[in-house]
Structures are given as C-alpha cells and as structure tokens.
Amino acid sequence: MTSAQIKKARLIAASSSYVEKYILQTYTGVGIRHKDDYPNVAITLTDAGGQRIFITSQSQQDFMLPWIVGQNGVTRTSYNIAITHAVLKLLPNNDVNYARLANSSGLEWGIADAAENDAIAVK
C-alpha cells in the first residue's frame, strides 16, 4: 500500500468515527445543540374510513427526529427517516422547517464540529 493510500484509508476511518460520534451525541441526548427557535410540525391524516393518524415533532435535531406518531389513542416515538421524507413532500420549499427537515447543512456542520473538537482535545 502506498503512503497516499494509507493516508486516504486513515481519513476515511476518521470520517466514519466522526459521523458515528455525531449521530450518537445528537440522538442520545449527549451534546444536544439548542437553537433559538421552536420548530413545530403537526400533521393529521384521515383515511377514507375516518381513521386518524397524527404525526408531530418539536425536535431541534436534524431531520426533526424523533417523531411522535399516534393512532387509536396510542402514541409511539419513531426515528424513521421515511416520515421526514414524507413530510418534506407535503411542505413548500420556503416553509420555515424545510431546511431542518431536509438537513441541508446540519449533518455536515455536526461532523465538522466533532472533528474540530477532537483536534482541539489533541493539542
């Protein structure tokens, strides 16, 4: 293996660990980033038989995960990204929550922050 290949392999390995670290910190409650906004999405779906399902999130996290899904008086928490994708299809591009749902830059910034924090800790 050449030195360039070794360097590339190390970079890929480091990138993977930063992605894992970012995801764990974001969704396990460690290192939650608070913003000065209060996102809120609430959708009620009604089928032809009158059955209602509600989906809501007030999460400041990327993709607004987790979602609270309710049906027949039972609610559950879901981290299913497919819900986020479906909600995006219902919203206009200029909706106030669109960028957070689409995660246009949140994941990239979070990974960069994780890498920067590690670099500072090493110094």
C-alpha positions in Angstrom: 0.0 0.0 0.0 1.4 3.4 -0.9 1.6 6.3 1.6 -1.2 8.1 -0.3 -3.4 5.0 0.0 -2.6 4.7 3.7 -3.4 8.4 4.2 -6.7 8.1 2.3 -7.6 5.0 4.4 -6.9 6.8 7.7 -9.0 9.8 6.5 -11.9 7.5 5.7 -11.7 5.8 9.0 -11.5 9.1 10.9 -14.5 10.4 8.9 -16.5 7.4 9.8 -15.8 7.8 13.5 -16.8 11.4 13.4 -20.1 10.5 11.7 -20.8 7.9 14.4 -19.8 10.2 17.2 -22.1 13.0 15.8 -25.1 10.7 15.4 -24.6 9.2 18.9 -24.2 12.7 20.5 -27.2 14.1 18.6 -29.7 11.4 19.2 -28.8 10.0 22.6 -29.1 13.4 24.4 -25.4 13.9 24.8 -24.2 17.2 23.3 -27.7 18.4 22.3 -27.4 21.7 20.4 -30.1 24.2 21.4 -31.0 26.8 18.9 -33.0 29.9 19.4 -36.0 28.7 17.5 -39.0 26.5 18.3 -39.8 24.2 15.4 -43.1 22.5 15.3 -44.7 20.2 12.7 -48.0 18.6 13.3 -49.9 16.6 10.6 -53.2 14.8 10.9 -54.0 12.2 8.3 -57.5 10.8 7.8 -58.3 7.8 5.7 -61.5 7.1 3.8 -62.9 5.2 6.8 -62.4 8.2 9.1 -59.4 6.7 10.9 -57.0 9.4 12.0 -53.2 9.3 12.4 -51.3 12.2 13.8 -47.6 12.9 13.3 -45.8 15.6 15.3 -42.3 16.8 16.2 -40.9 19.7 18.0 -37.4 18.5 17.8 -34.5 20.8 17.1 -32.4 17.9 15.9 -31.5 17.1 12.3 -34.5 15.8 10.3 -36.6 16.8 13.3 -36.2 13.3 14.7 -37.8 11.7 16.7 -41.4 11.9 15.5 -44.4 11.2 17.7 -46.9 9.0 15.9 -50.4 8.5 17.3 -53.3 6.3 16.2 -56.3 5.0 18.2 -55.2 6.7 21.4 -51.8 5.0 21.3 -48.6 7.1 20.7 -45.1 5.9 19.9 -41.8 7.5 19.2 -40.2 6.9 15.8 -36.8 7.6 14.4 -38.0 6.5 10.9 -36.4 8.9 8.4 -39.1 7.9 5.9 -41.6 10.1 8.0 -39.3 13.1 7.5 -39.1 12.4 3.7 -42.9 12.1 3.5 -43.4 15.4 5.5 -40.9 17.2 3.2 -43.1 16.2 0.2 -46.1 17.9 1.8 -44.3 21.2 2.5 -43.4 24.0 0.1 -39.6 24.7 -0.2 -40.0 28.0 1.6 -41.6 26.5 4.7 -39.8 27.6 7.9 -39.0 24.0 8.8 -38.0 22.8 5.4 -34.2 23.3 5.8 -34.1 21.4 9.1 -36.2 18.6 7.7 -34.0 18.4 4.5 -30.9 18.8 6.7 -29.3 20.9 4.1 -26.3 21.6 6.3 -26.8 20.3 9.8 -25.1 16.9 9.4 -22.1 18.4 7.7 -21.7 21.1 10.4 -22.1 18.5 13.1 -19.4 16.2 11.7 -17.1 19.2 11.3 -17.7 20.2 14.9 -16.9 16.7 16.1 -13.7 16.7 14.1 -12.7 20.2 15.4 -13.4 19.3 19.0 -11.2 16.2 18.7 -8.4 18.3 17.1 -8.6 20.8 20.0 -8.6 18.0 22.6 -5.4 16.5 21.0 -3.5 19.8 21.1 
